Amino acid sequence: MIVLSYGYKQPENGDKGSVWFPALNDNITRLNSHNHDGSNSAQLSSTSILKGSVSILAINWTSNGTGSFKQDVTVPSGYNMDDYNIEFRLSGSHIIYPTVERLTATTFRVYTLDNTLAYEAVFR
């Protein structure tokens, strides 16, 4: 039996059931309780998290006729609104909370009262 980094057990040629099944049980238990903290599994970094963004340009706002403005946005290729959190920012700075309406799994509509603002939608 070979004990790998992070304590996982790998059977070797010739290992029988009396060694193999307890090792399998230990591996399942280890997998169930790991948390990517670097001691019981590889540590995750923020670079491991996929991120995409879409610019919501001020020039593309259209009037609602009610004093507010709207813009339809398509998520980046390969993304789905159901699988990601969307964070809205004023062009690279403060987080904002505009009104957002989901249209499909890959499109949404953003509303604003100020059509001079550009937003960035960040998918995490």
C-alpha positions as CSV (number, residue, x, y, z in Angstrom):
1,M,0.0,0.0,0.0
2,I,1.3,3.4,-1.0
3,V,0.3,6.4,1.1
4,L,0.1,9.4,-1.3
5,S,0.3,13.1,-0.4
6,Y,-2.6,14.3,1.7
7,G,-3.0,10.7,3.1
8,Y,-4.8,8.9,0.3
9,K,-4.0,5.2,0.0
10,Q,-3.1,3.6,-3.3
11,P,-3.1,-0.2,-3.5
12,E,-0.1,-1.9,-5.1
13,N,0.0,-5.0,-7.2
14,G,-0.5,-8.0,-4.9
15,D,-2.6,-6.1,-2.3
16,K,-5.5,-8.3,-1.3
17,G,-9.0,-7.4,-0.1
18,S,-8.0,-7.4,3.6
19,V,-5.8,-4.4,2.8
20,W,-7.6,-2.9,-0.2
21,F,-11.1,-2.5,1.3
22,P,-10.1,-0.7,4.5
23,A,-8.0,1.6,2.3
24,L,-11.0,2.3,0.1
25,N,-13.1,3.1,3.1
26,D,-10.4,5.5,4.4
27,N,-10.2,7.2,1.1
28,I,-13.9,7.7,0.9
29,T,-14.0,9.1,4.4
30,R,-11.1,11.4,3.6
31,L,-12.8,12.6,0.4
32,N,-16.0,13.2,2.2
33,S,-14.4,15.5,4.8
34,H,-11.7,17.4,2.8
35,N,-12.0,21.1,2.6
36,H,-9.1,22.2,0.3
37,D,-7.2,23.8,3.2
38,G,-3.8,22.5,2.1
39,S,-3.5,19.9,4.8
40,N,-6.1,17.3,3.8
41,S,-6.3,18.2,0.1
42,A,-4.7,20.6,-2.3
43,Q,-5.4,24.3,-1.3
44,L,-7.6,26.2,-3.7
45,S,-6.6,29.7,-4.7
46,S,-8.8,32.5,-6.1
47,T,-7.1,31.9,-9.5
48,S,-8.8,28.4,-9.5
49,I,-12.2,30.1,-9.7
50,L,-13.5,30.8,-13.2
51,K,-14.6,34.4,-13.7
52,G,-16.1,36.2,-16.6
53,S,-17.5,39.6,-17.1
54,V,-19.7,41.7,-19.4
55,S,-19.5,45.4,-19.8
56,I,-22.9,47.3,-19.7
57,L,-22.1,50.4,-21.6
58,A,-23.9,53.7,-20.8
59,I,-24.5,54.3,-24.5
60,N,-26.7,51.2,-24.7
61,W,-29.4,52.2,-22.2
62,T,-32.9,52.5,-23.6
63,S,-35.7,54.4,-22.0
64,N,-38.5,52.6,-20.4
65,G,-40.8,55.6,-20.8
66,T,-41.2,55.7,-17.0
67,G,-38.0,57.7,-16.1
68,S,-35.9,54.5,-15.9
69,F,-33.7,52.8,-18.4
70,K,-33.1,49.2,-19.3
71,Q,-30.5,47.1,-21.1
72,D,-30.5,43.5,-22.2
73,V,-27.3,41.6,-21.5
74,T,-26.1,38.2,-22.7
75,V,-23.8,36.2,-20.4
76,P,-20.3,35.3,-21.6
77,S,-20.1,32.1,-23.7
78,G,-20.0,29.0,-21.6
79,Y,-21.7,30.6,-18.6
80,N,-25.2,30.1,-17.3
81,M,-27.0,32.4,-14.9
82,D,-28.2,29.4,-12.9
83,D,-24.6,28.3,-12.1
84,Y,-23.0,31.6,-11.1
85,N,-23.4,34.6,-8.8
86,I,-23.4,37.9,-10.7
87,E,-21.8,40.9,-9.0
88,F,-22.4,44.4,-10.5
89,R,-19.8,47.1,-10.3
90,L,-19.6,50.7,-11.5
91,S,-16.9,50.5,-14.1
92,G,-14.2,48.8,-12.1
93,S,-15.0,50.2,-8.6
94,H,-17.9,50.1,-6.2
95,I,-20.4,47.2,-6.0
96,I,-23.9,48.3,-6.9
97,Y,-27.3,46.6,-6.7
98,P,-29.4,47.4,-9.8
99,T,-32.7,45.8,-10.5
100,V,-32.2,42.7,-12.6
101,E,-34.7,40.6,-14.5
102,R,-33.8,37.1,-15.7
103,L,-35.0,36.6,-19.3
104,T,-33.4,33.2,-20.1
105,A,-30.6,31.1,-18.7
106,T,-28.2,33.2,-20.7
107,T,-29.8,36.6,-20.9
108,F,-31.0,39.2,-18.3
109,R,-32.2,42.8,-18.3
110,V,-30.7,45.5,-16.1
111,Y,-32.6,48.6,-15.0
112,T,-31.1,51.9,-13.9
113,L,-32.3,55.5,-13.1
114,D,-29.1,57.0,-14.4
115,N,-28.3,56.3,-18.1
116,T,-24.9,58.0,-17.8
117,L,-23.5,55.1,-15.8
118,A,-21.6,52.1,-17.2
119,Y,-21.7,48.9,-15.2
120,E,-19.7,45.7,-15.2
121,A,-21.4,42.3,-14.5
122,V,-18.9,39.9,-13.0
123,F,-19.7,36.1,-13.0
124,R,-18.3,34.1,-10.1
